[in-house]
């Protein structure tokens, strides 16, 4: 079973600073997208959640390493060490560099600032001693410098590496006697060129690479992740400190060298770096349409009581997002981009004018997507034209939806009749699930889809990497509480998993041989096209179901991410040699009609023998032997899922793998299934 690590986790818990986390997210996303999802992780998640299997890189930003120690000493650091030793990668900036060293010596003799002690990770087997340059003050720029670093010619085998460059410094240490640890797998990647204010031992090392078991760590004393000055107040040239404007100027002059050095560090850690910096995308207009005009009229009527007016414009202000409502009847689609946008202070700006004025600044700033007002264009009749949504053909989607619906002849409600589409969105799941005022007014089957997601959501710390070519959608299901007696809501994740596999294999004639399977509880796997034996599988999709209890029903949002036509970051459906390539519009229509049909039957019959046969036909785990870690490492054979609450059944094995007669049940939202590490069972 092949498992590709696609998450880059940036620690954002106790000890980290907001500014450092923001810079890490911004810089790493620009260099690593779309191959990895760069997201934050808390200390609690590091300690409790199964993050290691999907993590390509764990990043500890600037801050205060004592906070890291208070949260992670013990179990947290044990898991980090095990992760790196077994092939993981660690990147520590400044405080993260102190934290990754065997010993931290910070401002020794300064009673107000002194921090001295051993550290548990000890990736660098020596001491990180600081401050390398005096003047540091917490939460201040007083100790900031543009320090010059020299890079050894033989430090990197990949990338374009500068000989020297200036980097942002504020409180970092020096890796003492780093050159003496060469036999311990330590390599010097950069050194300070200026005289230091502490004893550096042999050399003045500012960045080290440390081989750790099958993994590796890069530790830095400066901040090569700190991006262009415009994006954060840390590098604001107007800060009232003597000479600060000159520091900012020097950093701007060496910005490309900084980027090249950071790229080289990532390459040395074995990551796949984008050939060109990925632009941080801007959110696009959302299009709301329906197959039937009457359905759209009912939907608009249901939303009326949460629509507010401000400055002659209509808005829906919900818990997570604010939507600015637009109607094509008021402006033609061709001219809407030229319409003056009314600002909240009553002034007006012309969008093109504003774009020209802010273009350079917008390219550099860190975007907080939740705070951006989303433009929602309501199509009261008909579908958006292809020229307005060039990456999604609504007419093709509707035609296929009707075609498959005629084939299915389902008596239930058609899923996907009402569609919300955006070329670039935050997350289809977030837009529906986190905006409960809107969610309470949406019908079963309402679906949101997008071409690109910038904040796709997955279970736990996982995020679905969502480049163009992935099929991403979220569907609303209103599930009556009364149905739980025979059709529990927990089975929704199994139904949509079946709908995906069945939808792929009934896409058209000849597609029934497409090798896709189900991994419990909510992943879609495919036979690896690189393995001709057909025994290796790779993940191509994931499912996330969130629910709210409201009155007499569950309001569920079923989210799906599926690699369909994209080349990165992993295998997609079009790599599986289909008769003709999949298209997103047709595939979405097929999966939704399968989902609607399966859901309609489930509501009537529950998870009966029909569903059992269908589920076991597609799942990967028939008679598989696994290890139950939380049960003391006992071995067990998987027997299926229970038909009452959808729990995984595992039969305990004893001597020579003989059954003991004991059957264990595991709950999907309390356990993680890893083919290498087995099952983790948490008692509920």
Buried (B, 14 or more C-beta within 10 A) or exposed (E): BBBBBBBBBBBBBBBBBEBBBBBBBBBBBBBBBBBBBBBBBBBEBBBBBBBBBBBBBBBBBBBBBBBBBEBBEEEBBBBBBEBBEBBBBBBBBBBBBBBBBBBBBBBEEEEEBEBEEEBBBBBBBBBBBBBBBEEBEEEEBBBBBBBBBBBEEEBBEEBEBBEEBBBBBBBBBBBBBBBBBEEEBBBBBBBBEEEBEBEBBEBBBBBBBBEBBEBBBBBBBBBBBBBBBBBBEBBBBEBEEEEBEEBBEBBBEBBEBBBBBBBBBBBBBEBEBBEEBBEBBEBBBBBBBBBEEEBBEBBBEBBEEBEEEEEEEBBBBBEBBBBBBBBBEEBEBEEBEEEEEBEEEEEEBEEEEBEEEEEEEBEBBBBEBEEEBBBBBBBBEBBBBEEBBEBBBBEBBBBBBBBBBEEBEBEBEBBBBBBBBBBBBBBBBBBBBBBBEBBBBBBBBBBBBBBBBBBBBBBBBBBBBBBBBBBBBBBBBBBEEEBEEBBBBBBBBBBBBBBBBBBBBBBEEEBEEBBBBBBBBBBBBBBBBEEEEEEBBBBBBBBBBBBEEEEEBBBBBBBBBBBBBBEBBBBBBBBBEBEEEBBBBBBBBBBBBBBBBBBBBBBEEBBBEEBEEBBEEBBBBEEBBBBBBBBEEBBBBBBBBEBEBBBBBBBBBEEEEEEEEEEBBBBBBEBBBBBEBBBBBEEE
